[in-house]
Amino acid sequence: MNQLSIQQAIGANAYPGRGILFGKSADGMYAAMAYFITGRSENSRNRIIVEEGQG
């Protein structure tokens, strides 16, 4: 598996949609996970992610 920066992975795509990024720190001690969502229209770009309940 190749190591890519976020810019390399999705930077060329004007509309990446949604995705999940996984990575780790340079020393390998820490893991990271991020979820993202993008939108084409103004209303879609104004969406926010809200955590609710146990799910």
PDB file with SEQRES, HELIX, SHEET and CRYST1 records, atoms N, CA, C and O in Angstrom:
SEQRES   1 A   55  MET ASN GLN LEU SER ILE GLN GLN ALA ILE GLY ALA ASN          
SEQRES   2 A   55  ALA TYR PRO GLY ARG GLY ILE LEU PHE GLY LYS SER ALA          
SEQRES   3 A   55  ASP GLY MET TYR ALA ALA MET ALA TYR PHE ILE THR GLY          
SEQRES   4 A   55  ARG SER GLU ASN SER ARG ASN ARG ILE ILE VAL GLU GLU          
SEQRES   5 A   55  GLY GLN GLY                                                  
HELIX    1 AA1 ILE A    6  ILE A   10  1                                   5    
HELIX    2 AA2 GLU A   42  ARG A   45  1                                   4    
SHEET    1 AA1 2 ARG A  18  LYS A  24  0                                        
SHEET    2 AA1 2 ALA A  31  ILE A  37 -1                                        
CRYST1    1.000    1.000    1.000  90.00  90.00  90.00 P 1           1          
ATOM      1  N   MET A   1       0.844  -1.173   0.000  1.00  0.00           N  
ATOM      2  CA  MET A   1       0.000   0.000   0.000  1.00  0.00           C  
ATOM      3  C   MET A   1       0.893   1.240   0.000  1.00  0.00           C  
ATOM      4  O   MET A   1       1.874   1.304   0.740  1.00  0.00           O  
ATOM      5  N   ASN A   2       0.552   2.216  -0.825  1.00  0.00           N  
ATOM      6  CA  ASN A   2       1.328   3.446  -0.912  1.00  0.00           C  
ATOM      7  C   ASN A   2       0.866   4.467   0.113  1.00  0.00           C  
ATOM      8  O   ASN A   2      -0.318   4.551   0.438  1.00  0.00           O  
ATOM      9  N   GLN A   3       1.817   5.241   0.616  1.00  0.00           N  
ATOM     10  CA  GLN A   3       1.495   6.324   1.542  1.00  0.00           C  
ATOM     11  C   GLN A   3       1.210   7.578   0.725  1.00  0.00           C  
ATOM     12  O   GLN A   3       2.034   7.993  -0.091  1.00  0.00           O  
ATOM     13  N   LEU A   4       0.040   8.185   0.944  1.00  0.00           N  
ATOM     14  CA  LEU A   4      -0.362   9.386   0.223  1.00  0.00           C  
ATOM     15  C   LEU A   4      -0.715  10.489   1.205  1.00  0.00           C  
ATOM     16  O   LEU A   4      -1.221  10.224   2.295  1.00  0.00           O  
ATOM     17  N   SER A   5      -0.444  11.730   0.812  1.00  0.00           N  
ATOM     18  CA  SER A   5      -0.949  12.853   1.594  1.00  0.00           C  
ATOM     19  C   SER A   5      -2.422  13.032   1.234  1.00  0.00           C  
ATOM     20  O   SER A   5      -2.885  12.493   0.228  1.00  0.00           O  
ATOM     21  N   ILE A   6      -3.156  13.781   2.044  1.00  0.00           N  
ATOM     22  CA  ILE A   6      -4.562  14.042   1.734  1.00  0.00           C  
ATOM     23  C   ILE A   6      -4.662  14.755   0.391  1.00  0.00           C  
ATOM     24  O   ILE A   6      -5.548  14.452  -0.408  1.00  0.00           O  
ATOM     25  N   GLN A   7      -3.766  15.695   0.140  1.00  0.00           N  
ATOM     26  CA  GLN A   7      -3.760  16.419  -1.135  1.00  0.00           C  
ATOM     27  C   GLN A   7      -3.585  15.452  -2.305  1.00  0.00           C  
ATOM     28  O   GLN A   7      -4.275  15.582  -3.317  1.00  0.00           O  
ATOM     29  N   GLN A   8      -2.687  14.497  -2.185  1.00  0.00           N  
ATOM     30  CA  GLN A   8      -2.474  13.519  -3.253  1.00  0.00           C  
ATOM     31  C   GLN A   8      -3.692  12.620  -3.440  1.00  0.00           C  
ATOM     32  O   GLN A   8      -4.038  12.265  -4.567  1.00  0.00           O  
ATOM     33  N   ALA A   9      -4.337  12.254  -2.344  1.00  0.00           N  
ATOM     34  CA  ALA A   9      -5.444  11.307  -2.411  1.00  0.00           C  
ATOM     35  C   ALA A   9      -6.712  11.909  -2.996  1.00  0.00           C  
ATOM     36  O   ALA A   9      -7.383  11.260  -3.799  1.00  0.00           O  
ATOM     37  N   ILE A  10      -7.058  13.138  -2.611  1.00  0.00           N  
ATOM     38  CA  ILE A  10      -8.336  13.704  -3.065  1.00  0.00           C  
ATOM     39  C   ILE A  10      -8.215  15.100  -3.663  1.00  0.00           C  
ATOM     40  O   ILE A  10      -9.218  15.658  -4.109  1.00  0.00           O  
ATOM     41  N   GLY A  11      -7.023  15.677  -3.687  1.00  0.00           N  
ATOM     42  CA  GLY A  11      -6.842  17.061  -4.120  1.00  0.00           C  
ATOM     43  C   GLY A  11      -7.214  17.342  -5.560  1.00  0.00           C  
ATOM     44  O   GLY A  11      -7.651  18.451  -5.867  1.00  0.00           O  
ATOM     45  N   ALA A  12      -7.059  16.391  -6.445  1.00  0.00           N  
ATOM     46  CA  ALA A  12      -7.349  16.614  -7.862  1.00  0.00           C  
ATOM     47  C   ALA A  12      -8.833  16.497  -8.183  1.00  0.00           C  
ATOM     48  O   ALA A  12      -9.255  16.836  -9.289  1.00  0.00           O  
ATOM     49  N   ASN A  13      -9.622  16.025  -7.239  1.00  0.00           N  
ATOM     50  CA  ASN A  13     -11.047  15.816  -7.458  1.00  0.00           C  
ATOM     51  C   ASN A  13     -11.819  17.026  -6.939  1.00  0.00           C  
ATOM     52  O   ASN A  13     -11.798  17.300  -5.739  1.00  0.00           O  
ATOM     53  N   ALA A  14     -12.501  17.752  -7.825  1.00  0.00           N  
ATOM     54  CA  ALA A  14     -13.252  18.948  -7.424  1.00  0.00           C  
ATOM     55  C   ALA A  14     -14.403  18.607  -6.488  1.00  0.00           C  
ATOM     56  O   ALA A  14     -14.792  19.443  -5.671  1.00  0.00           O  
ATOM     57  N   TYR A  15     -14.954  17.410  -6.583  1.00  0.00           N  
ATOM     58  CA  TYR A  15     -16.058  16.990  -5.718  1.00  0.00           C  
ATOM     59  C   TYR A  15     -15.797  15.571  -5.228  1.00  0.00           C  
ATOM     60  O   TYR A  15     -16.261  14.615  -5.849  1.00  0.00           O  
ATOM     61  N   PRO A  16     -15.061  15.414  -4.123  1.00  0.00           N  
ATOM     62  CA  PRO A  16     -14.781  14.065  -3.632  1.00  0.00           C  
ATOM     63  C   PRO A  16     -15.974  13.380  -2.973  1.00  0.00           C  
ATOM     64  O   PRO A  16     -15.922  12.179  -2.707  1.00  0.00           O  
ATOM     65  N   GLY A  17     -17.055  14.130  -2.705  1.00  0.00           N  
ATOM     66  CA  GLY A  17     -18.242  13.524  -2.095  1.00  0.00           C  
ATOM     67  C   GLY A  17     -18.061  13.324  -0.614  1.00  0.00           C  
ATOM     68  O   GLY A  17     -17.992  14.288   0.148  1.00  0.00           O  
ATOM     69  N   ARG A  18     -17.983  12.063  -0.198  1.00  0.00           N  
ATOM     70  CA  ARG A  18     -17.748  11.774   1.213  1.00  0.00           C  
ATOM     71  C   ARG A  18     -16.699  10.686   1.314  1.00  0.00           C  
ATOM     72  O   ARG A  18     -16.476   9.921   0.376  1.00  0.00           O  
ATOM     73  N   GLY A  19     -16.070  10.634   2.453  1.00  0.00           N  
ATOM     74  CA  GLY A  19     -15.033   9.633   2.606  1.00  0.00           C  
ATOM     75  C   GLY A  19     -14.578   9.480   4.036  1.00  0.00           C  
ATOM     76  O   GLY A  19     -14.940  10.264   4.914  1.00  0.00           O  
ATOM     77  N   ILE A  20     -13.787   8.470   4.251  1.00  0.00           N  
ATOM     78  CA  ILE A  20     -13.193   8.192   5.551  1.00  0.00           C  
ATOM     79  C   ILE A  20     -11.686   8.093   5.341  1.00  0.00           C  
ATOM     80  O   ILE A  20     -11.216   7.384   4.452  1.00  0.00           O  
ATOM     81  N   LEU A  21     -10.948   8.804   6.161  1.00  0.00           N  
ATOM     82  CA  LEU A  21      -9.492   8.774   6.096  1.00  0.00           C  
ATOM     83  C   LEU A  21      -8.954   8.063   7.332  1.00  0.00           C  
ATOM     84  O   LEU A  21      -9.412   8.309   8.448  1.00  0.00           O  
ATOM     85  N   PHE A  22      -7.992   7.192   7.129  1.00  0.00           N  
ATOM     86  CA  PHE A  22      -7.319   6.512   8.227  1.00  0.00           C  
ATOM     87  C   PHE A  22      -5.835   6.790   8.110  1.00  0.00           C  
ATOM     88  O   PHE A  22      -5.292   6.835   7.006  1.00  0.00           O  
ATOM     89  N   GLY A  23      -5.183   6.974   9.229  1.00  0.00           N  
ATOM     90  CA  GLY A  23      -3.751   7.215   9.193  1.00  0.00           C  
ATOM     91  C   GLY A  23      -3.130   6.975  10.555  1.00  0.00           C  
ATOM     92  O   GLY A  23      -3.802   6.579  11.508  1.00  0.00           O  
ATOM     93  N   LYS A  24      -1.835   7.226  10.623  1.00  0.00           N  
ATOM     94  CA  LYS A  24      -1.138   7.113  11.894  1.00  0.00           C  
ATOM     95  C   LYS A  24      -0.053   8.172  11.949  1.00  0.00           C  
ATOM     96  O   LYS A  24       0.363   8.713  10.925  1.00  0.00           O  
ATOM     97  N   SER A  25       0.394   8.456  13.159  1.00  0.00           N  
ATOM     98  CA  SER A  25       1.432   9.459  13.348  1.00  0.00           C  
ATOM     99  C   SER A  25       2.744   8.962  12.753  1.00  0.00           C  
ATOM    100  O   SER A  25       2.914   7.769  12.502  1.00  0.00           O  
ATOM    101  N   ALA A  26       3.662   9.888  12.531  1.00  0.00           N  
ATOM    102  CA  ALA A  26       4.945   9.534  11.918  1.00  0.00           C  
ATOM    103  C   ALA A  26       5.702   8.492  12.738  1.00  0.00           C  
ATOM    104  O   ALA A  26       6.408   7.654  12.176  1.00  0.00           O  
ATOM    105  N   ASP A  27       5.559   8.539  14.064  1.00  0.00           N  
ATOM    106  CA  ASP A  27       6.260   7.558  14.900  1.00  0.00           C  
ATOM    107  C   ASP A  27       5.491   6.247  15.063  1.00  0.00           C  
ATOM    108  O   ASP A  27       5.981   5.315  15.701  1.00  0.00           O  
ATOM    109  N   GLY A  28       4.286   6.173  14.489  1.00  0.00           N  
ATOM    110  CA  GLY A  28       3.494   4.955  14.533  1.00  0.00           C  
ATOM    111  C   GLY A  28       2.782   4.694  15.847  1.00  0.00           C  
ATOM    112  O   GLY A  28       2.173   3.637  16.013  1.00  0.00           O  
ATOM    113  N   MET A  29       2.841   5.631  16.784  1.00  0.00           N  
ATOM    114  CA  MET A  29       2.234   5.411  18.102  1.00  0.00           C  
ATOM    115  C   MET A  29       0.749   5.747  18.152  1.00  0.00           C  
ATOM    116  O   MET A  29       0.032   5.230  19.009  1.00  0.00           O  
ATOM    117  N   TYR A  30       0.278   6.598  17.256  1.00  0.00           N  
ATOM    118  CA  TYR A  30      -1.103   7.068  17.320  1.00  0.00           C  
ATOM    119  C   TYR A  30      -1.821   6.832  16.001  1.00  0.00           C  
ATOM    120  O   TYR A  30      -1.236   6.953  14.925  1.00  0.00           O  
ATOM    121  N   ALA A  31      -3.081   6.497  16.107  1.00  0.00           N  
ATOM    122  CA  ALA A  31      -3.919   6.313  14.922  1.00  0.00           C  
ATOM    123  C   ALA A  31      -4.892   7.482  14.835  1.00  0.00           C  
ATOM    124  O   ALA A  31      -5.205   8.124  15.838  1.00  0.00           O  
ATOM    125  N   ALA A  32      -5.359   7.743  13.630  1.00  0.00           N  
ATOM    126  CA  ALA A  32      -6.330   8.817  13.422  1.00  0.00           C  
ATOM    127  C   ALA A  32      -7.366   8.359  12.411  1.00  0.00           C  
ATOM    128  O   ALA A  32      -7.061   7.595  11.495  1.00  0.00           O  
ATOM    129  N   MET A  33      -8.595   8.834  12.585  1.00  0.00           N  
ATOM    130  CA  MET A  33      -9.674   8.539  11.653  1.00  0.00           C  
ATOM    131  C   MET A  33     -10.486   9.807  11.501  1.00  0.00           C  
ATOM    132  O   MET A  33     -10.762  10.494  12.485  1.00  0.00           O  
ATOM    133  N   ALA A  34     -10.870  10.124  10.270  1.00  0.00           N  
ATOM    134  CA  ALA A  34     -11.691  11.307  10.010  1.00  0.00           C  
ATOM    135  C   ALA A  34     -12.723  10.976   8.946  1.00  0.00           C  
ATOM    136  O   ALA A  34     -12.432  10.263   7.985  1.00  0.00           O  
ATOM    137  N   TYR A  35     -13.920  11.494   9.123  1.00  0.00           N  
ATOM    138  CA  TYR A  35     -14.997  11.358   8.143  1.00  0.00           C  
ATOM    139  C   TYR A  35     -15.229  12.730   7.547  1.00  0.00           C  
ATOM    140  O   TYR A  35     -15.249  13.721   8.278  1.00  0.00           O  
ATOM    141  N   PHE A  36     -15.405  12.814   6.235  1.00  0.00           N  
ATOM    142  CA  PHE A  36     -15.701  14.102   5.620  1.00  0.00           C  
ATOM    143  C   PHE A  36     -16.841  13.961   4.630  1.00  0.00           C  
ATOM    144  O   PHE A  36     -17.079  12.889   4.076  1.00  0.00           O  
ATOM    145  N   ILE A  37     -17.534  15.058   4.422  1.00  0.00           N  
ATOM    146  CA  ILE A  37     -18.615  15.122   3.447  1.00  0.00           C  
ATOM    147  C   ILE A  37     -18.543  16.489   2.776  1.00  0.00           C  
ATOM    148  O   ILE A  37     -18.377  17.508   3.445  1.00  0.00           O  
ATOM    149  N   THR A  38     -18.669  16.504   1.468  1.00  0.00           N  
ATOM    150  CA  THR A  38     -18.644  17.760   0.717  1.00  0.00           C  
ATOM    151  C   THR A  38     -19.951  17.893  -0.055  1.00  0.00           C  
ATOM    152  O   THR A  38     -20.718  16.935  -0.161  1.00  0.00           O  
ATOM    153  N   GLY A  39     -20.195  19.060  -0.583  1.00  0.00           N  
ATOM    154  CA  GLY A  39     -21.427  19.285  -1.332  1.00  0.00           C  
ATOM    155  C   GLY A  39     -21.205  20.197  -2.519  1.00  0.00           C  
ATOM    156  O   GLY A  39     -20.288  21.019  -2.522  1.00  0.00           O  
ATOM    157  N   ARG A  40     -22.044  20.048  -3.522  1.00  0.00           N  
ATOM    158  CA  ARG A  40     -21.963  20.904  -4.709  1.00  0.00           C  
ATOM    159  C   ARG A  40     -22.734  22.201  -4.515  1.00  0.00           C  
ATOM    160  O   ARG A  40     -22.227  23.281  -4.818  1.00  0.00           O  
ATOM    161  N   SER A  41     -23.963  22.096  -4.010  1.00  0.00           N  
ATOM    162  CA  SER A  41     -24.809  23.285  -3.848  1.00  0.00           C  
ATOM    163  C   SER A  41     -24.480  23.989  -2.532  1.00  0.00           C  
ATOM    164  O   SER A  41     -23.849  23.410  -1.648  1.00  0.00           O  
ATOM    165  N   GLU A  42     -24.917  25.248  -2.414  1.00  0.00           N  
ATOM    166  CA  GLU A  42     -24.675  26.004  -1.184  1.00  0.00           C  
ATOM    167  C   GLU A  42     -25.316  25.314   0.016  1.00  0.00           C  
ATOM    168  O   GLU A  42     -24.696  25.213   1.075  1.00  0.00           O  
ATOM    169  N   ASN A  43     -26.555  24.838  -0.139  1.00  0.00           N  
ATOM    170  CA  ASN A  43     -27.222  24.144   0.966  1.00  0.00           C  
ATOM    171  C   ASN A  43     -26.476  22.875   1.370  1.00  0.00           C  
ATOM    172  O   ASN A  43     -26.361  22.574   2.558  1.00  0.00           O  
ATOM    173  N   SER A  44     -25.980  22.145   0.405  1.00  0.00           N  
ATOM    174  CA  SER A  44     -25.224  20.928   0.720  1.00  0.00           C  
ATOM    175  C   SER A  44     -23.918  21.255   1.433  1.00  0.00           C  
ATOM    176  O   SER A  44     -23.501  20.522   2.330  1.00  0.00           O  
ATOM    177  N   ARG A  45     -23.274  22.342   1.045  1.00  0.00           N  
ATOM    178  CA  ARG A  45     -22.017  22.737   1.687  1.00  0.00           C  
ATOM    179  C   ARG A  45     -22.233  23.239   3.111  1.00  0.00           C  
ATOM    180  O   ARG A  45     -21.289  23.263   3.901  1.00  0.00           O  
ATOM    181  N   ASN A  46     -23.445  23.636   3.450  1.00  0.00           N  
ATOM    182  CA  ASN A  46     -23.744  24.151   4.785  1.00  0.00           C  
ATOM    183  C   ASN A  46     -24.153  23.063   5.772  1.00  0.00           C  
ATOM    184  O   ASN A  46     -24.488  23.373   6.915  1.00  0.00           O  
ATOM    185  N   ARG A  47     -24.133  21.805   5.362  1.00  0.00           N  
ATOM    186  CA  ARG A  47     -24.485  20.707   6.269  1.00  0.00           C  
ATOM    187  C   ARG A  47     -23.464  20.597   7.399  1.00  0.00           C  
ATOM    188  O   ARG A  47     -22.287  20.910   7.227  1.00  0.00           O  
ATOM    189  N   ILE A  48     -23.937  20.151   8.543  1.00  0.00           N  
ATOM    190  CA  ILE A  48     -23.051  19.874   9.664  1.00  0.00           C  
ATOM    191  C   ILE A  48     -23.306  18.452  10.150  1.00  0.00           C  
ATOM    192  O   ILE A  48     -24.382  17.894   9.935  1.00  0.00           O  
ATOM    193  N   ILE A  49     -22.324  17.884  10.795  1.00  0.00           N  
ATOM    194  CA  ILE A  49     -22.448  16.538  11.342  1.00  0.00           C  
ATOM    195  C   ILE A  49     -22.687  16.672  12.838  1.00  0.00           C  
ATOM    196  O   ILE A  49     -21.929  17.343  13.538  1.00  0.00           O  
ATOM    197  N   VAL A  50     -23.744  16.031  13.326  1.00  0.00           N  
ATOM    198  CA  VAL A  50     -24.128  16.115  14.731  1.00  0.00           C  
ATOM    199  C   VAL A  50     -24.153  14.712  15.321  1.00  0.00           C  
ATOM    200  O   VAL A  50     -24.749  13.801  14.746  1.00  0.00           O  
ATOM    201  N   GLU A  51     -23.514  14.543  16.456  1.00  0.00           N  
ATOM    202  CA  GLU A  51     -23.535  13.253  17.150  1.00  0.00           C  
ATOM    203  C   GLU A  51     -24.755  13.207  18.056  1.00  0.00           C  
ATOM    204  O   GLU A  51     -24.986  14.119  18.850  1.00  0.00           O  
ATOM    205  N   GLU A  52     -25.536  12.135  17.932  1.00  0.00           N  
ATOM    206  CA  GLU A  52     -26.744  11.983  18.742  1.00  0.00           C  
ATOM    207  C   GLU A  52     -26.809  10.584  19.334  1.00  0.00           C  
ATOM    208  O   GLU A  52     -26.421   9.614  18.683  1.00  0.00           O  
ATOM    209  N   GLY A  53     -27.288  10.477  20.546  1.00  0.00           N  
ATOM    210  CA  GLY A  53     -27.577   9.192  21.163  1.00  0.00           C  
ATOM    211  C   GLY A  53     -26.409   8.234  21.225  1.00  0.00           C  
ATOM    212  O   GLY A  53     -25.248   8.635  21.306  1.00  0.00           O  
ATOM    213  N   GLN A  54     -26.747   6.960  21.185  1.00  0.00           N  
ATOM    214  CA  GLN A  54     -25.764   5.891  21.321  1.00  0.00           C  
ATOM    215  C   GLN A  54     -25.276   5.350  19.983  1.00  0.00           C  
ATOM    216  O   GLN A  54     -24.413   4.473  19.967  1.00  0.00           O  
ATOM    217  N   GLY A  55     -25.793   5.836  18.872  1.00  0.00           N  
ATOM    218  CA  GLY A  55     -25.461   5.271  17.571  1.00  0.00           C  
ATOM    219  C   GLY A  55     -24.570   6.109  16.813  1.00  0.00           C  
ATOM    220  O   GLY A  55     -24.201   5.762  15.692  1.00  0.00           O  
TER     221      GLY A  55                                                      
END                                                                             
